[in-house]
Amino acid sequence: MGSSNKEFEEEQKTADHAYLIDASALYPLLLRLESSPFVKLLPRIRVIDLTKYEIGNAARYDKNLQHATKVMELWEEILDSIEEEKISNLAEVQKIATKQSITFYDAAYVYAAMSLRTKLITMDREILQKFGEHSITLHDFEAII
């Protein structure tokens, strides 16, 4: 879905920069933490401050997740080890949200990815469609790591 995944793959082979990941992609990774190679990439993954709250909310309402409080204790340690990007220009986030008719939350992720000059790893189809040059699916990301 995200555009120019071959370009992104080539870029990743030559550059050692961070990936920004949103909650829609991070939550499934956390659910299968033991079988995911993503743990090795923690030093290169970034989130925004909103991400940990979205993860907590997803766990809160996930009917398949047993013992959500205990799981969050484990995940909290992992989330604390991921570098958090601060959104400093809320006016720009608002412009993106308004211009593209997306939520302010989604626009914050897009803005952060654009500011970091990296791809946003997401499962959000609307973001992938509207911001293909700035986003990549979780599946495509996992295929190149």
C-alpha positions in Angstrom: 0.0 0.0 0.0 2.7 2.5 0.9 4.4 3.9 -2.2 8.0 3.1 -3.3 8.7 0.3 -0.9 11.7 -0.7 -3.0 13.1 2.8 -2.5 12.5 2.4 1.2 14.2 -1.0 1.3 17.3 0.4 -0.5 17.4 3.3 1.8 17.3 1.0 4.8 20.2 -1.0 3.5 22.4 2.1 3.4 21.1 4.3 6.2 20.9 3.6 9.9 18.1 5.9 10.9 15.1 5.6 13.1 11.7 4.3 12.2 8.6 6.0 13.6 5.9 3.5 14.6 2.3 4.2 15.5 0.1 2.3 17.9 -1.7 0.4 15.1 1.6 -1.2 14.2 3.2 -1.4 17.6 0.3 -3.1 19.4 0.4 -6.2 17.2 4.2 -6.4 17.6 3.8 -6.2 21.4 1.2 -9.0 21.3 3.7 -11.3 19.7 6.8 -10.0 21.4 8.5 -13.3 21.8 8.4 -14.2 18.1 9.1 -10.8 16.7 12.6 -9.6 15.6 11.5 -6.1 16.4 13.1 -6.2 19.9 16.5 -6.0 18.3 15.4 -2.8 16.6 14.3 -1.0 19.7 17.2 1.5 19.6 16.0 2.5 16.1 12.3 2.8 16.8 10.7 6.0 17.8 7.2 6.8 19.0 5.4 10.0 19.9 4.1 10.7 23.4 0.6 9.7 22.4 1.6 6.1 21.5 1.8 4.7 25.0 -1.7 5.9 25.8 -3.1 4.4 22.6 -1.3 1.1 23.5 -2.8 1.2 27.0 -6.3 1.9 25.6 -6.0 -0.9 23.1 -5.0 -3.3 25.8 -7.8 -2.0 28.1 -10.4 -2.9 25.5 -8.8 -6.0 24.0 -11.2 -8.8 25.0 -8.6 -11.5 23.9 -5.9 -10.1 26.2 -5.7 -11.9 29.5 -4.4 -10.0 32.6 -4.1 -6.6 30.8 -2.6 -4.9 33.9 0.2 -7.5 34.2 0.8 -7.3 30.4 1.0 -3.5 30.7 3.6 -3.8 33.4 5.8 -5.7 31.0 5.1 -3.5 28.1 5.8 -0.4 30.2 9.4 -1.4 30.5 9.6 -1.9 26.7 7.8 1.4 26.0 10.1 3.2 28.3 13.1 2.0 26.3 11.8 3.4 23.1 12.8 7.0 22.3 9.8 9.3 22.4 9.6 12.2 19.9 7.9 15.4 21.2 5.6 17.2 18.8 6.6 20.8 18.9 4.5 22.4 16.2 0.8 21.8 16.9 -0.2 24.4 14.3 1.5 22.3 11.5 -0.2 19.1 12.9 -3.6 21.0 12.7 -2.9 22.0 9.1 -2.2 18.4 8.1 -5.3 17.2 9.9 -7.5 19.8 8.3 -6.1 19.6 4.8 -6.2 15.8 4.6 -9.4 15.3 6.7 -7.7 13.0 9.2 -7.7 13.0 13.0 -5.3 15.3 14.9 -3.8 12.1 16.4 -3.0 10.6 12.9 -1.7 14.0 11.7 0.7 14.1 14.7 2.2 10.8 13.6 2.5 12.0 10.0 4.0 15.2 11.1 6.6 13.4 13.3 7.5 11.0 10.4 8.0 14.0 8.1 10.0 15.9 10.6 12.3 12.9 11.2 12.5 12.3 7.4 11.6 8.7 7.9 8.7 6.3 7.2 5.8 5.8 9.6 5.1 2.2 10.2 1.4 1.9 10.4 -1.6 -0.4 9.8 -3.9 2.6 9.2 -5.1 2.3 5.7 -6.1 6.0 5.4 -2.6 7.1 6.4 -1.1 4.6 4.0 -3.3 5.8 1.2 -3.0 9.6 1.8 0.7 9.6 2.9 2.2 6.6 0.9 5.5 8.4 0.5 5.8 8.8 4.3 4.4 5.5 5.4 5.0 1.7 5.2 2.8 -1.2 6.3 3.9 -3.3 9.2 4.1 -6.3 6.9 6.4 -4.5 4.5 8.5 -3.3 7.4 8.9 -6.8 8.8 9.9 -8.1 5.3 12.9 -5.8 5.2 14.2 -6.2 8.8 
